């Protein structure tokens, strides 16, 4: 028999895990790279500025910490879903 405290702890852990998964799955999309605020280490942001081929979108990643801040790397990736305006 599971006690009430254990049930509450399990429910809290499950809801925290679910919120972390859904938060990580959503990516911000900007129309210009200049509009991106401070990029954190490991953060991925999509930029729809038309610089990538059709069906792809630019991904900007905070890839490495340097003395001057977070280094950004850019690459074109497959666009998922329909284009939102």
Secondary structure, 3 states (H helix, E strand, C coil): CCCHHHHHHHHHHHHHHHHHHHHHHCCEEECCHHHCCCCCCCCEEEECCCCCCCCEEEEEEEEEEECCEEEEEEEEEECCCCCCC
